[in-house]
Amino acid sequence: MKKSIVALLIVLMALFAVAPAASAATTARTPGGAAGFLVGCCIGPRAAAAYNEGKDLHWTEWARLIPYVGWVIGIINGADAFNGMNTADMVQTYGSQYY
């Protein structure tokens, strides 16, 4: 039951993330709404604020939703923070599309 709920949430998040990009030629993504709500609930306030500002979600943020894989990604993110990585480093590494 839990796996099916997590799978459903992942599918919904993917649809909310892809649908605005697919229709970007006709309409701009507006802040808030159902997509911003789901990002805030499932991933966190920093990702939701960035999503509302028009940034895409990094794959590590999506991976946190997968059981057991999320723990590994959390440890990797913690190691990056321990080593002093900040937002400017992430922009340089991954690009300004995400951060």
C-alpha positions as CSV (number, residue, x, y, z in Angstrom):
1,M,0.0,0.0,0.0
2,K,2.8,2.4,0.9
3,K,4.7,1.7,-2.2
4,S,1.6,2.3,-4.4
5,I,1.1,5.7,-2.7
6,V,4.7,6.7,-3.2
7,A,4.5,5.6,-6.8
8,L,1.4,7.6,-7.3
9,L,3.0,10.7,-5.7
10,I,6.1,10.3,-8.0
11,V,3.9,10.1,-11.0
12,L,1.9,13.1,-10.0
13,M,5.1,15.1,-9.3
14,A,6.5,14.1,-12.7
15,L,3.3,15.2,-14.4
16,F,3.2,18.5,-12.6
17,A,6.9,19.1,-13.5
18,V,6.5,18.1,-17.1
19,A,3.2,19.6,-17.9
20,P,4.3,23.3,-17.4
21,A,7.4,22.6,-19.5
22,A,5.4,21.1,-22.3
23,S,3.0,24.1,-22.4
24,A,5.7,26.8,-21.8
25,A,5.2,28.1,-25.4
26,T,1.6,29.1,-24.6
27,T,1.6,30.0,-20.9
28,A,4.2,30.8,-18.3
29,R,4.3,28.8,-15.0
30,T,2.6,30.7,-12.2
31,P,3.8,30.5,-8.7
32,G,2.0,28.4,-6.2
33,G,-0.9,26.2,-7.1
34,A,-1.1,22.4,-6.8
35,A,2.4,21.8,-8.2
36,G,4.0,24.2,-5.7
37,F,1.9,22.6,-2.9
38,L,3.1,19.1,-3.8
39,V,6.7,20.1,-4.1
40,G,6.5,21.8,-0.7
41,C,4.9,18.8,1.0
42,C,7.0,16.1,-0.5
43,I,10.4,17.7,-1.0
44,G,10.6,20.8,1.2
45,P,10.3,24.5,1.5
46,R,13.6,25.4,-0.3
47,A,12.7,23.4,-3.3
48,A,9.1,24.8,-3.3
49,A,10.4,28.3,-3.2
50,A,12.8,27.7,-6.1
51,Y,10.0,25.9,-8.0
52,N,7.8,28.9,-7.6
53,E,10.5,31.2,-8.9
54,G,10.7,29.1,-12.1
55,K,13.6,26.8,-11.3
56,D,13.4,23.1,-12.1
57,L,13.9,20.4,-9.5
58,H,17.2,18.6,-9.4
59,W,17.2,14.8,-9.8
60,T,18.5,14.4,-6.3
61,E,15.4,16.2,-5.0
62,W,13.2,13.8,-7.0
63,A,15.2,10.8,-5.8
64,R,14.4,11.7,-2.1
65,L,10.9,10.4,-2.8
66,I,12.0,6.8,-3.5
67,P,12.1,4.6,-0.4
68,Y,15.6,3.6,0.7
69,V,17.2,5.5,-2.2
70,G,16.1,8.8,-0.5
71,W,18.2,7.9,2.5
72,V,21.3,7.4,0.4
73,I,20.7,10.7,-1.4
74,G,20.2,12.3,2.0
75,I,23.6,11.1,3.2
76,I,25.2,12.3,-0.1
77,N,23.6,15.7,0.4
78,G,24.8,15.8,4.0
79,A,28.3,15.0,2.9
80,D,28.2,17.8,0.4
81,A,27.0,20.2,3.1
82,F,29.7,19.0,5.5
83,N,32.3,19.7,2.8
84,G,31.0,23.3,2.6
85,M,29.1,23.2,-0.7
86,N,26.8,26.2,-1.1
87,T,24.3,27.5,-3.7
88,A,27.0,29.2,-5.7
89,D,28.9,25.9,-6.0
90,M,25.7,24.1,-7.1
91,V,25.0,26.7,-9.8
92,Q,28.6,26.2,-11.1
93,T,28.3,22.4,-11.0
94,Y,24.7,21.9,-12.2
95,G,23.7,25.1,-13.8
96,S,21.4,28.0,-13.0
97,Q,18.4,26.0,-14.2
98,Y,18.2,24.3,-10.9
99,Y,19.6,26.7,-8.3
